[in-house]
Amino acid sequence: MRIVLVLLAGLVACNSDANVRCERGVRHVFALTVVGPKPGAEEQAVIDQIVDQTLAECRREGLSQAQLDCILAARALTDRSFLTCPALVARKPSWIIAPIGQPELLDKPAP
């Protein structure tokens, strides 16, 4: 019984760490994405819904500390160091819409 409780406590702690990593990572990506004047109430409600859905997806996929470090170091989603970060290239989070592993796509002229 004692072993089961220890394992359960360990799983809860790991899950809590993963949730914190997702929260920090998703919030940072949205801070980089949503730039400009403060959104109105309706726009903010839509943004909040998207953040909630993105958090749920991140929690399903998981986010390693190395991936989070890459995300938090980014000052823009077009930073080459962000797009080529080994942890993100190895396992790209589906909820990040950026050419991770393909920074050369940024050099192509818009059609």
C-alpha positions as CSV (number, residue, x, y, z in Angstrom):
1,M,0.0,0.0,0.0
2,R,2.8,2.4,0.9
3,I,4.5,1.8,-2.5
4,V,1.3,2.6,-4.3
5,L,0.9,5.9,-2.5
6,V,4.5,6.8,-3.2
7,L,4.1,6.1,-6.9
8,L,0.8,8.0,-7.0
9,A,2.4,11.0,-5.3
10,G,5.2,10.8,-7.9
11,L,2.8,10.7,-10.8
12,V,0.9,13.7,-9.4
13,A,4.1,15.7,-9.0
14,C,5.2,14.8,-12.5
15,N,1.8,15.8,-13.9
16,S,1.9,19.0,-12.0
17,D,5.3,19.9,-13.4
18,A,4.1,19.1,-16.9
19,N,1.1,21.4,-16.4
20,V,3.3,24.2,-15.2
21,R,5.6,23.8,-18.2
22,C,2.6,23.9,-20.5
23,E,1.1,26.9,-18.8
24,R,4.4,28.8,-19.1
25,G,5.1,27.7,-22.6
26,V,1.7,28.4,-24.1
27,R,1.4,31.8,-22.3
28,H,4.8,32.8,-23.7
29,V,3.9,31.8,-27.3
30,F,0.6,33.7,-27.1
31,A,2.4,36.7,-25.7
32,L,4.7,36.7,-28.7
33,T,1.7,36.1,-31.1
34,V,-0.9,38.6,-29.7
35,V,0.9,42.0,-30.2
36,G,-0.8,45.3,-30.5
37,P,-3.5,47.2,-28.7
38,K,-5.3,45.5,-25.9
39,P,-8.1,43.3,-27.3
40,G,-11.7,44.1,-26.6
41,A,-13.8,41.9,-24.4
42,E,-15.1,39.7,-27.2
43,E,-11.7,39.3,-28.7
44,Q,-10.2,38.4,-25.3
45,A,-12.9,35.8,-24.8
46,V,-11.9,34.2,-28.1
47,I,-8.2,34.4,-27.2
48,D,-8.9,32.8,-23.8
49,Q,-10.8,29.9,-25.5
50,I,-7.9,29.3,-27.9
51,V,-5.4,29.4,-25.0
52,D,-7.5,26.8,-23.1
53,Q,-7.6,24.5,-26.1
54,T,-3.9,24.9,-26.7
55,L,-3.2,24.2,-23.0
56,A,-5.2,21.0,-23.3
57,E,-3.3,19.9,-26.4
58,C,0.0,20.7,-24.7
59,R,-1.0,18.6,-21.7
60,R,-1.9,15.7,-24.0
61,E,1.4,15.9,-25.9
62,G,3.6,16.9,-22.9
63,L,6.3,19.5,-22.9
64,S,9.8,18.7,-21.8
65,Q,11.9,21.2,-19.8
66,A,14.3,21.5,-22.8
67,Q,11.4,22.4,-25.1
68,L,10.2,24.9,-22.5
69,D,13.6,26.4,-22.3
70,C,13.7,26.9,-26.1
71,I,10.2,28.5,-26.0
72,L,11.0,30.9,-23.1
73,A,14.2,32.0,-24.8
74,A,12.4,33.1,-27.9
75,R,11.8,36.8,-28.4
76,A,9.9,36.2,-31.6
77,L,8.5,33.1,-33.3
78,T,10.8,33.9,-36.2
79,D,14.0,33.8,-34.1
80,R,16.4,31.4,-35.8
81,S,17.6,30.0,-32.5
82,F,14.0,29.2,-31.6
83,L,13.3,27.6,-35.0
84,T,16.5,25.5,-34.9
85,C,16.4,24.6,-31.2
86,P,17.3,20.9,-31.0
87,A,14.6,20.0,-28.4
88,L,11.8,21.5,-30.6
89,V,13.2,20.1,-33.9
90,A,13.4,16.6,-32.3
91,R,9.7,16.8,-31.1
92,K,7.8,19.8,-32.5
93,P,4.7,20.6,-30.4
94,S,1.7,20.5,-32.7
95,W,0.3,23.7,-31.2
96,I,3.2,25.9,-32.3
97,I,2.6,27.2,-35.8
98,A,6.1,28.1,-36.9
99,P,8.6,26.6,-39.4
100,I,10.5,24.7,-36.6
101,G,13.4,23.0,-38.2
102,Q,12.9,24.9,-41.5
103,P,14.1,28.5,-40.8
104,E,14.9,28.9,-44.5
105,L,11.2,29.2,-45.2
106,L,11.4,32.7,-43.6
107,D,13.8,33.7,-46.4
108,K,11.4,33.0,-49.2
109,P,9.6,36.1,-50.6
110,A,5.9,36.3,-50.1
111,P,3.8,35.4,-53.2
